[in-house]
């Protein structure tokens, strides 16, 4: 089973991700980093530490590298979806997909897991749900050796009805009416993440590729869930979650600055990541010392406070971080478990 890691300009997180794979993961066939613009000087250090990884670069790598080197947010952000899809098509039949800010916290034997999911016809195996029961809703469960097979508790499995109730149809204020009638609720909507997630799971290759039908080079989670339901209408496959969460994810940064205006603080993630990258490159940032928890907040505060240019104030970053976490806590996630 291959491991695909989507990477963009956070080698300090990528380092702990790869460190955790070495420590906890057995039986990985290939570890492929799908990089979209991390400056080469940082990738060189990654390869020097983890010589068994393969690094592939997106078609946007060169242009994005110029922004990430300078710590400047691009005005437009091209998403390398076709690059991800090509990697998936060339991956093992079942593969793990994670992002650079994920890390393993417990042991997992991928050859054993692969044999089990093939035997049970499982096409989607969650390895993380951040403690939220709303994204693993099930009518019933069946315990297997390493995982629990789920019978997803979905309001509807009919693609058109999902489209009408939860996705795009909103004429005549119908969406507001459906919410008032408690037909379209957050809990019912989040249940669909039982069969879908952005990262942190084992995917069957055909299922993963099918989710991106008609993507138009845009990440649209509603469209992917709609495609998932269409796939299920034609196939009798199963969904599952691992017995316990074997992955965690970070909340100290973001790969982009999409939350900058929403959180109301002057925290540009391209500048922030440049500061962290520089500290990590010069070995001023031990990203593994705080494992299995996230990178220590005080370490980041110290780096920001000692930045001679004062590019980002630590007090502003703390506000940004807390607001970032609240998005997930609002749907029942347990950030610091």
Residue, then its C-alpha position, 0 to 999 in steps of 0.5 A: x500500500x502506497x502513502x501519498x502526502x500532499x505537500x505545500x510549503x510546510x516542511x517543518x510539518x512534513x518532517x514530523x509527518x515522515x518521522x511518524x511514518x518511520x516510527x509507526x508504519x509497517x509495510x508501506x510500498x512507496x511514500x510519495x510526496x506530491x509537492x506544489x511549491x515548497x522551495x527546493x532548499x527545504x526539499x533537499x533537507x527532507x530528502x537528506x533525512x528521509x532517503x526512501x521518499x519519492x518527491x513529485x512536483x506539480x505543474x505549478x511548482x516553479x511559479x508557486x516556489x517564487x511566492x513561497x521563497x519570498x513569503x508572498x501570497x499569490x493573487x490567484x491560487x491554482x489547485x493541482x487536482x489533475x496532478x493528485x489524480x495522476x498520482x492516485x491512478x499510478x498508486x497501489x489499488x488501495x492507498x493512504x492519502x494525507x497532508x503534510x500536517x498529519x502524523x501517525x500516533x500509533x502502529x499500523x501494518x499496511x499489508x495486513x490492513x490491505x488484505x483485510x479491506x480487500x477481503x471485506x470489500x471496503x473502499x474507504x477506511x477512516x484513520x482520523x475523525x478528530x474525535x467528532x462522532x458527527x463525521x462517522x455516523x452509522x446505523x450499525x457497525x461490524x467489528x473486524x480485526x483492525x477496523x469497524x465496518x460502518x453502515x452510514x446513517x445518511x438522510x438520503x443516498x439518492x444523488x439528486x435529493x442530496x443535490x437538492x437538500x444539501x448541495x446547490x439548489x437554493x431557488x425560492x429560499x428553499x435551503x432556508x425553508x429546509x433548515x427551518x423544517x430541520x431537514x437540512x441540519x448540520x448533523x445530517x449534512x456532516x453524516x456524509x463525511x462518513x463516506x468522504x474526507x479530504x485526507x487521513x484515510x485509506x482510499x480505493x483508487x477507483x473510488x478516489x478518482x470517481x470523486x473528482x468527476x467534473x471537478x473543473x479544477x476546483x475543490x468542491x466537497x459537495x460535488x465530491x459527496x454527490x459523486x460518491x453517492x453516484x458511485x454507490x448507486x452502481x457499486x456495493x462497497x463498504x465503508x469503515x473506520x480504524x479501531x482507534x484514530x492512528x493519525x492526528x493533524x495540526x492546527x498551528x498553521x494553514x497552507x494558505x491565507x484563506x482565513x486571514x480576513x475572516x479572523x480579522x488579524x494581520x496573520x499572513x500564512x505565507x509569511x508565517x510559514x516562511x518564518x517557521x521554514x527558516x527556523x526549521x532549516x537552521x535547526x532552531x525548531x525541533x518539530x518532533x519533541x512535542x509528539x504525539x501532540x501538535x507543535x508546542x505553542x511556546x516554541x512558535x511564540x519564541x520563534x515569532x518573538x525572536x524574529x528581528x523583522x517582527x513580521x508577525x506578532x505572536x499575540x496576533x498569531x495566537x488569536x488566529x490559531x484559536x479562531x482556526x481551532x474553533x471552526x473544528x470545535x464547533x462541529x464536535x472535534x476534540x483538538x487537544x485529545 
